[in-house]
Amino acid sequence: MMKGTSSFGLKGRAKRTHTICRRCGKPSFHVRKGRCASCGFGETKKLR
């Protein structure tokens, strides 16, 4: 038994948090934050 309010929390789970970074090419660019978790693109000019 699992249909109902308890499964509503799974809505919108397929949205991508990270996309491919323009600088390093890794799928580490956080879309909402606008920065790459791997190389720091979008926040700093230096490579991480």
C-alpha positions in Angstrom: 0.0 0.0 0.0 1.8 3.1 -1.2 -0.4 5.4 -3.3 -1.5 8.6 -1.7 0.0 11.4 0.3 3.2 9.5 1.3 4.3 9.2 -2.3 3.8 12.9 -3.1 7.2 13.7 -1.9 8.7 12.0 -4.9 7.3 14.5 -7.3 9.9 16.4 -9.4 12.7 14.1 -8.4 13.9 13.7 -12.0 15.1 17.3 -12.3 18.8 17.6 -12.9 20.8 19.4 -10.2 24.1 19.3 -12.1 24.8 19.8 -15.8 28.0 19.7 -17.8 30.5 22.5 -16.9 31.7 24.8 -19.7 35.2 25.0 -18.3 36.2 21.5 -17.1 33.6 19.4 -19.0 32.5 17.4 -15.9 28.8 17.0 -15.0 29.4 19.1 -11.9 27.9 22.5 -12.7 25.1 23.3 -10.2 22.3 24.9 -12.2 20.7 26.9 -9.3 23.9 28.0 -7.7 25.6 28.8 -11.0 28.9 27.3 -10.0 30.9 24.1 -10.8 31.6 21.8 -7.8 34.7 20.5 -9.5 36.6 23.5 -10.9 34.8 26.4 -9.3 33.7 28.0 -12.6 31.1 30.7 -12.0 32.5 31.8 -8.7 36.3 32.2 -9.1 38.7 32.9 -11.9 41.2 30.4 -10.5 41.0 26.6 -11.1 40.1 24.6 -8.1 
